[in-house]
Amino acid sequence: MASNHPNRKSVTKSDIVRALKEHDNAMEMMYRHILLIDDVFAKYIDMKKDGDALAKFMKIPPKEDGKPKQPKRKRRRRSTSASKK
C-alpha cells in the first residue's frame, strides 16, 4: 500500500488490525447499550402493564384486497444513451 506522496507514511498491517479492533470494540459497546435500552423499555412496559396495548398498537393491519394502501411510485425512466450537449 505504497503512497505516491513522498512524505506520507503507508498504512501497515498493524494499523489495519488496530482500526478493526477499535471498530469491533465500538460495535460491542453499541450492542451492550442496545440491550440495556431494550431491558429498560421491557421493564417499563411491565411496570405500566401496557404489554397488551403495545402489542395491539404494533400489530400491522392486514392489507385490503392484497393491495398496498399507498400506490406504487412511478419510476423515472432515463435514456441509456449519452446526452447530447
Sequence and secondary structure as in RCSB ss.txt:
>XXXX:A:sequence
MASNHPNRKSVTKSDIVRALKEHDNAMEMMYRHILLIDDVFAKYIDMKKDGDALAKFMKIPPKEDGKPKQPKRKR
RRRSTSASKK
>XXXX:A:secstr
   SSTTS    HHHHHHHHHHHHHHHHHHHHHHHHHHHHHHHHHHHHT HHHHHHHHS    GGGS SS     
    SS    
